[in-house]
């Protein structure tokens, strides 16, 4: 597997790296440590070709490379795993754009990152940077909460509205995670108002078929509202990993567009994996 590890050298990003090393300890992996930066002011030479093109030294380049080399040194010292290889990438770019470029170039299977930007209000699990990456990244993104230490994944929750027939290549990472951890997979459908349409029933059957061979349970919650229902289910049922298929205008976006965070009690304290869903909605 090719795993991308974005880092800003913070405690949260170091914690996410530690989680990834434990999660994939039995897997053969290529890890790419990524740090992105932009200069404090824009110069014409940057606009033409970035820091390598510039004749004027920029301290951001040195800071980025030094931080990556220190991260790599620490990981090699602490996790001596013959299954793992490591590379560093320092880029003059926005985080999300660079993640997508590296995903294509290195054929990234998953990005693992900490909760960047979650400062000020401690009740907020995700910061704006992390949310933006989750919305725009083309690779699956696994987010690790602040101070969360690795523990065996035994129960995975996958909410679904059955509005799409998931593409095989986009669902494969969910299947991989369940198999890799020998975990029980719970597919949750929240019935807010109506019964399933004929198309939803067909999509549910297709999903059931795709998950054949896994320990899977399909369950429904009636009379509950999104996204509160998911958050409560996670808390009550001791879920170890929340997986969500991210589709434009899906309930995933509704999860983050609420203005009043306290209203929905957004206190998820488990890792969750966001997978892009590009399948067409058929009603």
DASULRA-V956783 format. One record per pair of residues at least 4 apart in sequence whose C-alpha atoms are under 7 Angstrom apart, sorted by the first residue. I is the first residue (numbers start at 1). J is the second residue. If there is no record, write none. Layout:
# DASULRA-V956783
I|J, I|J
This chain:
# DASULRA-V956783
1|28, 1|29, 1|30, 1|109, 2|29, 2|30, 2|31, 2|107, 2|108, 2|109, 2|110, 3|29, 3|30, 3|31, 3|32, 3|108, 3|109, 3|110, 3|111, 4|31, 4|32, 4|33, 4|108, 4|110, 4|111, 4|112, 5|17, 5|31, 5|32, 5|33, 5|34, 5|111, 5|112, 5|113, 6|33, 6|34, 6|35, 6|113, 7|13, 7|33, 7|34, 7|35, 8|13, 8|35, 9|13, 9|14, 9|67, 10|14, 11|15, 12|16, 12|114, 12|115, 12|146, 13|17, 13|113, 13|114, 14|18, 15|19, 15|114, 15|147, 16|20, 16|112, 16|113, 16|114, 16|144, 17|21, 18|22, 19|23, 19|149, 19|150, 20|24, 20|112, 21|25, 22|150, 27|83, 28|83, 28|84, 29|83, 29|84, 29|85, 30|84, 30|85, 30|86, 31|85, 31|86, 31|87, 32|86, 32|87, 32|88, 32|89, 33|68, 33|87, 33|88, 33|89, 34|88, 34|89, 34|90, 35|64, 35|89, 35|90, 35|91, 36|90, 36|91, 36|92, 36|93, 36|94, 36|95, 37|60, 37|91, 37|92, 37|93, 38|92, 38|93, 39|60, 42|46, 43|47, 44|48, 45|49, 45|50, 45|53, 45|54, 46|50, 46|51, 46|54, 49|53, 50|54, 50|92, 59|63, 60|64, 61|65, 62|66, 63|67, 64|68, 64|90, 65|69, 65|90, 66|70, 67|71, 68|72, 68|88, 69|73, 70|74, 71|75, 72|76, 73|77, 74|78, 75|79, 76|80, 93|97, 93|98, 94|98, 95|99, 96|100, 96|133, 96|136, 96|137, 97|101, 98|102, 99|103, 99|137, 100|104, 100|137, 100|138, 101|105, 102|106, 103|107, 103|108, 103|139, 104|108, 108|139, 109|139, 109|140, 110|139, 110|140, 110|141, 111|139, 111|140, 111|141, 111|142, 112|141, 112|142, 112|143, 113|142, 113|143, 113|144, 114|143, 114|144, 114|145, 114|146, 115|126, 115|127, 115|130, 115|143, 115|144, 115|145, 115|146, 116|127, 116|129, 116|130, 117|127, 117|128, 117|129, 118|124, 118|125, 118|126, 118|127, 123|267, 124|266, 125|267, 125|268, 126|130, 126|131, 127|131, 128|132, 129|133, 130|134, 131|135, 132|136, 133|137, 134|141, 134|274, 138|276, 140|273, 140|274, 140|275, 140|276, 141|273, 141|274, 141|275, 142|271, 142|272, 142|273, 142|274, 143|271, 143|272, 143|273, 144|148, 144|271, 145|269, 145|270, 145|271, 153|181, 153|183, 153|240, 153|241, 154|181, 154|183, 154|184, 154|240, 155|183, 155|184, 155|185, 155|239, 155|240, 155|241, 156|183, 156|184, 156|185, 156|186, 156|239, 156|240, 156|241, 156|242, 157|185, 157|186, 157|187, 157|239, 157|241, 157|242, 157|243, 158|186, 158|187, 158|188, 158|242, 158|243, 158|244, 159|187, 159|188, 159|189, 159|244, 160|187, 160|188, 160|189, 161|189, 162|200, 162|203, 162|204, 163|200, 163|281, 163|282, 164|203, 164|279, 164|280, 164|281, 164|282, 165|203, 165|206, 165|279, 166|170, 166|171, 166|277, 166|279, 167|171, 167|279, 168|172, 170|275, 170|276, 170|277, 171|175, 172|176, 173|177, 174|178, 175|179, 176|180, 177|181, 178|182, 178|183, 178|184, 178|185, 179|183, 184|215, 184|216, 185|215, 185|216, 185|217, 186|216, 186|217, 186|218, 187|217, 187|218, 187|219, 188|218, 188|219, 188|220, 189|219, 189|220, 189|221, 190|220, 190|221, 190|222, 190|224, 191|220, 191|221, 191|222, 191|223, 191|224, 192|222, 192|223, 192|224, 192|225, 196|200, 196|201, 197|201, 198|202, 199|203, 199|282, 199|283, 200|204, 201|205, 202|206, 203|207, 204|208, 205|209, 206|210, 207|211, 208|212, 224|229, 225|229, 226|230, 227|231, 227|255, 228|232, 228|264, 229|233, 230|234, 231|235, 231|268, 232|236, 233|237, 234|238, 234|239, 240|270, 241|270, 241|271, 241|272, 242|271, 242|272, 242|273, 243|272, 243|273, 243|274, 244|273, 244|274, 244|275, 245|274, 245|275, 245|276, 245|277, 246|250, 246|252, 246|274, 246|275, 246|276, 246|277, 247|276, 247|277, 247|278, 249|253, 250|254, 251|255, 253|257, 254|258, 261|265, 261|266, 262|266
